[in-house]
Structures are given as C-alpha cells and as structure tokens.
Amino acid sequence: VKAKEGMTILQAAKSVGIDIPTLCFLKGINEVGDCRMCIVEVEGRRGFATSCIQKVEEGMVVKTNSPSVLEARRVVLDLILSNHHIDCLTCVRNGNCELQNLAKKFNMHEIEFEGEKIEHEIDDLSPSIVRDFNKCILCRRCIATCKNVQKVGAIDCINRGFNSCISTVGNNSLNNVNCTNCGQCIQACPVGA
C-alpha cells in the first residue's frame, strides 16, 4: 500500500478497502485509540498497535486480520460488553448501534468476562437530553465533540479505573452545568448512552 507521510495505519488501510473496526475513532474529532478495537500487528514490534493513531512508516508490514489480531479484538469487545447494560431489544439504538454491529460481526453470543457492573443513575433532568451512563463504553467521542467541535466542555471523564465514567463537574446533571443542549454528544455516541 502506498500512503502519504503522516497517514495512520487506519487511513492507509481504508484507502485500499481494508476494514479495521473502531469504536472511539471520529475522524478529526476523536483520534485517541482508547477503545483498542482497531489494533493491528506491526511486524518487528512487540504487542499490538492502535491503527487509528499509529503513523505509517516506510517498509512497514502490518497484519490486520491475523488470528492473534482477531482474538485480541474479540477479547477487547468482550471486556467492553462485560460492563455494558445489554438491553438491546429495548434500546433506542437497537439496529443502529456500533457496539451491537461489532458484536454481530465477531459472532458474540455470550460474555466470557461477565463480572460486576457499575450502576449509574439516569440523568433525565435536562429538557432535551437523557444520559444513561449504564450504556456508556467510555469511548470519549462525546467529550471530544463537546470540547473540540462545540467548544463547550460540559462533560469529561471523571474518577479512575473501574469507577471511570463520563459526567460533568461534580457529577451534576447536564441541566445544572454549561451544557447548551445542542445534542452533538448524542450524535457522536456509538451506543446511545
């Protein structure tokens, strides 16, 4: 594959029709490699590379569909699903959910890493936006859209580790912070959180 200097592996792959799955990636808005769904193998390097942020290099040999890459992506997806409320049949995004589409693509019928789930209160105080953090996969697309596109910054990732969640300063309702109710976070969200 010929690629321009500065292109990412993901861009180079897309330019020749190679599909690499992503969840957190939003071109020009959120290019951070947080979800790890886009991992690939780069020959001569240890571990996996996140294709949405890894720049191409002269002579680079990349494996996008090897058994180890596919298994690693399946494990990543399983871990994401393990803390996601799976109420797909009643979810407003049913049939139009990027996470659901990836679960179908990877033939996921059971969650191997089933464990403790964090229960969050639904924020329905805003006149136009209902936020269900129980569906959130921490992709941070909503944060990037709010900060980088709308220039508002009403939401961010709070807490650390297993307790991380997307919320507002002080974990207040969107109704009680500088949210402009533009709805761009809704558009950016891959799962309907």
C-alpha positions as CSV (number, residue, x, y, z in Angstrom):
1,V,0.0,0.0,0.0
2,K,1.3,3.4,-0.9
3,A,0.5,6.0,1.8
4,K,1.2,9.7,2.3
5,E,3.6,10.7,5.0
6,G,1.7,11.3,8.2
7,M,-1.1,8.9,7.5
8,T,-2.2,6.5,10.1
9,I,-2.4,2.7,9.5
10,L,-6.2,3.0,9.7
11,Q,-6.2,5.7,6.9
12,A,-3.9,3.7,4.7
13,A,-6.0,0.5,5.2
14,K,-9.2,2.4,4.4
15,S,-7.6,3.8,1.3
16,V,-7.4,0.3,-0.2
17,G,-10.7,-1.0,1.2
18,I,-9.3,-2.9,4.2
19,D,-11.9,-2.7,7.1
20,I,-10.5,-2.2,10.6
21,P,-13.1,-1.9,13.3
22,T,-13.3,1.1,15.5
23,L,-15.5,2.4,18.3
24,C,-13.8,5.5,19.7
25,F,-12.5,6.9,16.4
26,L,-14.2,10.0,14.9
27,K,-12.1,11.5,12.1
28,G,-10.7,14.9,13.0
29,I,-12.5,14.9,16.4
30,N,-11.5,11.9,18.5
31,E,-8.4,10.1,17.3
32,V,-7.0,8.7,20.6
33,G,-7.0,4.9,20.4
34,D,-8.9,4.4,23.7
35,C,-11.2,1.5,22.7
36,R,-8.4,-0.7,21.2
37,M,-10.8,-2.2,18.7
38,C,-8.5,-1.1,15.8
39,I,-5.4,-3.0,17.0
40,V,-3.1,-4.5,14.4
41,E,0.2,-6.3,14.4
42,V,3.2,-4.5,13.1
43,E,6.0,-6.9,12.1
44,G,9.1,-6.5,14.2
45,R,7.3,-4.8,17.1
46,R,6.2,-6.2,20.3
47,G,2.5,-6.2,21.2
48,F,-0.3,-4.6,19.1
49,A,-0.5,-1.1,17.7
50,T,-3.7,1.0,17.6
51,S,-4.1,1.7,13.9
52,C,-6.1,5.0,14.4
53,I,-3.1,6.7,15.9
54,Q,-0.1,4.7,14.7
55,K,1.6,6.6,11.8
56,V,2.7,4.6,8.8
57,E,6.4,4.2,8.1
58,E,8.4,3.2,5.0
59,G,8.5,-0.6,4.7
60,M,6.1,-1.2,7.5
61,V,4.5,-4.7,7.4
62,V,1.0,-4.7,9.1
63,K,-1.3,-7.6,9.7
64,T,-4.9,-6.5,10.1
65,N,-6.7,-9.9,10.1
66,S,-4.3,-12.5,11.6
67,P,-5.7,-15.0,14.1
68,S,-4.0,-13.2,17.0
69,V,-5.4,-9.8,16.0
70,L,-8.9,-11.2,15.6
71,E,-8.7,-12.9,19.0
72,A,-7.4,-9.8,20.7
73,R,-10.2,-7.7,19.2
74,R,-12.7,-10.3,20.4
75,V,-11.3,-10.1,23.9
76,V,-11.4,-6.3,23.8
77,L,-15.0,-6.4,22.7
78,D,-15.9,-8.9,25.3
79,L,-14.4,-6.7,28.0
80,I,-16.3,-3.7,26.7
81,L,-19.6,-5.7,26.7
82,S,-18.9,-7.0,30.2
83,N,-19.7,-3.6,31.7
84,H,-22.4,-2.6,29.3
85,H,-26.1,-3.0,30.0
86,I,-27.3,-5.3,27.4
87,D,-30.9,-4.2,26.9
88,C,-30.6,-4.1,23.1
89,L,-34.2,-5.0,22.4
90,T,-35.5,-2.0,24.3
91,C,-32.6,0.4,23.5
92,V,-33.4,3.4,21.2
93,R,-30.2,2.5,19.2
94,N,-31.3,-1.2,18.5
95,G,-30.3,-1.9,14.9
96,N,-28.3,1.3,14.7
97,C,-25.6,0.7,17.4
98,E,-22.0,0.4,16.5
99,L,-21.3,-1.9,19.5
100,Q,-24.2,-4.2,18.5
101,N,-22.9,-4.3,15.0
102,L,-19.4,-5.3,16.2
103,A,-20.9,-8.0,18.5
104,K,-22.7,-9.4,15.4
105,K,-19.5,-9.2,13.3
106,F,-17.5,-11.0,15.9
107,N,-20.3,-13.6,16.5
108,M,-20.5,-12.7,20.2
109,H,-23.4,-14.7,21.8
110,E,-22.0,-14.9,25.3
111,I,-19.9,-12.6,27.5
112,E,-16.9,-14.6,28.8
113,F,-15.8,-11.9,31.3
114,E,-19.1,-11.4,33.0
115,G,-18.5,-9.6,36.3
116,E,-19.5,-6.7,38.4
117,K,-21.3,-3.9,36.7
118,I,-21.4,-0.3,37.9
119,E,-24.9,1.1,38.3
120,H,-25.3,4.7,37.4
121,E,-28.4,6.9,37.8
122,I,-30.0,8.0,34.6
123,D,-29.8,11.8,34.1
124,D,-33.1,12.9,32.8
125,L,-33.3,16.4,34.3
126,S,-32.3,18.1,31.1
127,P,-35.2,19.3,28.9
128,S,-33.8,17.6,25.8
129,I,-31.0,15.1,26.6
130,V,-31.4,11.9,28.6
131,R,-28.0,10.4,29.6
132,D,-27.8,6.7,30.5
133,F,-24.3,6.2,31.7
134,N,-25.0,2.4,32.1
135,K,-24.7,2.1,28.3
136,C,-21.5,4.2,28.1
137,I,-18.4,2.4,26.8
138,L,-16.0,5.2,27.7
139,C,-15.1,5.9,24.1
140,R,-14.9,9.6,24.8
141,R,-16.4,10.6,21.5
142,C,-19.0,12.8,23.3
143,I,-16.3,14.5,25.3
144,A,-14.2,15.3,22.1
145,T,-17.3,16.6,20.3
146,C,-18.4,18.8,23.2
147,K,-14.9,20.2,23.7
148,N,-13.4,20.3,20.2
149,V,-16.5,20.9,18.0
150,Q,-19.0,22.8,20.2
151,K,-16.2,24.4,22.3
152,V,-18.4,23.9,25.5
153,G,-16.7,21.3,27.6
154,A,-19.7,20.4,29.7
155,I,-18.7,16.8,30.1
156,D,-15.4,14.9,30.7
157,C,-14.2,11.6,32.1
158,I,-14.4,11.6,35.9
159,N,-13.0,9.1,38.5
160,R,-10.3,6.5,37.7
161,G,-10.1,2.8,36.8
162,F,-13.3,0.7,37.1
163,N,-15.1,3.8,38.5
164,S,-14.4,6.0,35.4
165,C,-17.4,7.5,33.8
166,I,-18.4,10.3,31.5
167,S,-20.1,13.0,33.5
168,T,-20.0,16.7,34.5
169,V,-18.0,18.6,37.1
170,G,-19.2,17.4,40.5
171,N,-21.3,14.7,38.7
172,N,-24.1,17.1,38.3
173,S,-27.0,16.8,35.9
174,L,-26.5,18.2,32.4
175,N,-29.3,20.5,33.4
176,N,-27.1,22.1,36.0
177,V,-23.9,22.8,34.1
178,N,-22.9,24.8,31.0
179,C,-24.5,22.2,28.5
180,T,-26.2,24.1,25.6
181,N,-28.4,21.1,24.8
182,C,-27.0,21.0,21.2
183,G,-27.3,17.2,21.0
184,Q,-24.0,16.7,19.4
185,C,-22.9,14.2,22.1
186,I,-25.9,12.1,21.1
187,Q,-24.9,12.1,17.5
188,A,-21.3,11.2,18.4
189,C,-22.2,8.3,20.8
190,P,-21.8,4.9,19.2
191,V,-24.2,3.2,21.7
192,G,-27.0,5.5,22.7
193,A,-25.7,6.4,26.1
